[in-house]
Amino acid sequence: MAKIFRHREEVPYFDYKDFKNLQRYVNQYGQIEPRKRTGLRESEQKRLATAIKRARHLALLPFVNK
């Protein structure tokens, strides 16, 4: 299981409107990837989860992938 981020400098700002970037952090079942897989710190993972949940509420991302 490889981490999504290779270096700490690659950590972007998470914006709920940037759903193309947020799709990287959602697995094939529509679940948010865990911290072990993303390589993010706790605060960054919380901001990521909040952005994904906001995008789901606005129907930019699906709740469940088919």
Summary of the structure (lengths in Angstrom):
residues: 66
radius of gyration: 11.3
end to end distance: 22.7
largest distance: 33.3
contacts: 143
relative contact order: 0.24
helix: 45%
strand: 3%
